[in-house]
Amino acid sequence: MTPIASKKLVVAHSVRAGAPQHEVQTNKALARWLAQILGCKFGGSYDADKHRGRDLYLLPTQTIVGATQAHALGIKGPDDLWGGFVEHDFICTKAISHGLRSHLAHAPKGWSPLFCERVRNVVLDGLSVFSLEDARLAAEHLLYSGPIRMKPIHACAGRGQEVIRSLDAFDEVLARPDSAKQFSAGVVLEQDLSDVVTHSVGQSFIGDKVLSYCGDQYLTRDAHGEEVYGGSNLLVVQGGYDDLLALDLPDDVRLAIGQAQVFDSAADEAYPRFYASRRNYDIAQGLDSNGKPRSGVLEQSWRMGGASSAEVAALQSFLNDPAMPAIRVSSVETYIDQPLPADAIEVYRGPAENSDFLLKYVTVKSYDG
């Protein structure tokens, strides 16, 4: 990565048409913050006419999919955005974490069996399904080992997931009127764990800065009582994974970092046109149905995510104090209307997609407490 020229215009880009206000406003807040840190001008939200021909640094809300979209936005490589690019939509979803039931199963264009082979030992037991006719055989295969979790590949923040405990229960899912559409869009069937801790591991490449981090994320309840993403606590260093692993870390965290590295390298190998300047991975650690400890990468985030605000706060802290080796940062999302905690940085306060209220903020603490 090269330093971001001060002449670049930092621009927020809400990729999804009709995106909820909290996503759009969070995107703008982080882009504005990033522009300030980088010494660049903030260009507001991307506008094709207004920004045509300008030298942009984009902060998109979603992974950029396809060469046509990248070209239209002026994105040529990872120096042009804080996020990622993939050739095909499924690559930036949960789907790539698992293989298919057989070589006869439906697969989307661009599917890479090589990736599934490379990550086999760093993911949980599971299968990806892209058609209704493949679904029952996949579920039957996995249910022999215990309950499975059904996850639509485009869902985020833990929404839309179901735990299936028997083949009869899965048959009820298949009988739903929208099941053909749901499975054609892509569904992951994955072993369900209990007593789960979800680790966040990743890297951000912004200009000439490389940040690497580990941490954990936790759930909260939205206004409807559904358990959804509630925040991340991160330990961030300046430098690569070797610098992160040089710290005194517990064995479970080291395992999560190692699994994320394998997953990350496999993406570069199996999808050579893929690139990303933000690479975040969720690793679940818990107990399987036999009480055996399991650990595996659940999915990747090559775009703005829940922990992005914490990463920007870490970048700000390192620029303020270049000699600082590490820092602890936390991103918080709560659906309870409350005053901002002391020394917290507010990112968003207002309505949410599924609730009347959502508050997002960041806190920063020293590494040594």
C-alpha angles and dihedrals in degrees: 000000000000128000113277108249114239089231090068116104113226108220133185115224123195100198100187116080109236093014114177118265094248091058094047094045094044088051091052093045093053093044091051090048092048092050090053092050093048095046091241132129119261112234099191120228119349115268118182095214097039096046101036110132094008123128100248138187105199132206103195123189092221137034110273109248123205136002093265093060093044092050092049090054094045093245113152101160147337093298090069100059147021098235136042148281130222132176096226132033098237092060093073094049137078089268098086092061092077139040129236125268091249142340087268094060120107114267131183122246111280096025112162118209086184092068092051090050093050095051098038093109097044100051133066121259108282150122135225117228127198103173139043093237092058095047103080096049090050093049093046090052093052099039091066086076098045142279119346133209118229113212127180104227096230097046119107140192090035094292124146097021124138133189113225117199103177143022090246089057090050091050087057088055091050090052094060115112093240098043096104091053092045096052094042088057089054135268131198118216109198137168112268118235130202128215089026126189114189116210124201117213126172156118136241123204109196116166108310092338123101118192123186124188149172131193144120137271130214140200133242133183122256124215090281094052095252116142109243139158111304105175149296134254111208137189106205131191134185107247138025135319091281089062090049093048090050088072123087100267132167118253093249091056092048089051091052092049091050092050092049090052092054091048092047094050091047091056091054091048101042097038104037095177092056119104134169139178092194114052116176126169132190115213120190120208121185145103126302124219090279093052092253117144113249133183129186145149110262101189147324133248115207093170142051107316143169093282095047094096090054090051091052090049089052091050090051091050094050092049089050091050111020092180093060109111099201143353139196118232132173133199116204132195118186132171092205117097105234141143117276112263117248113282092007121137114226116224102171139357121177144065122343133212093256102019140046093240140031130170122196123186143153133227128195128205133174118261094239094047 
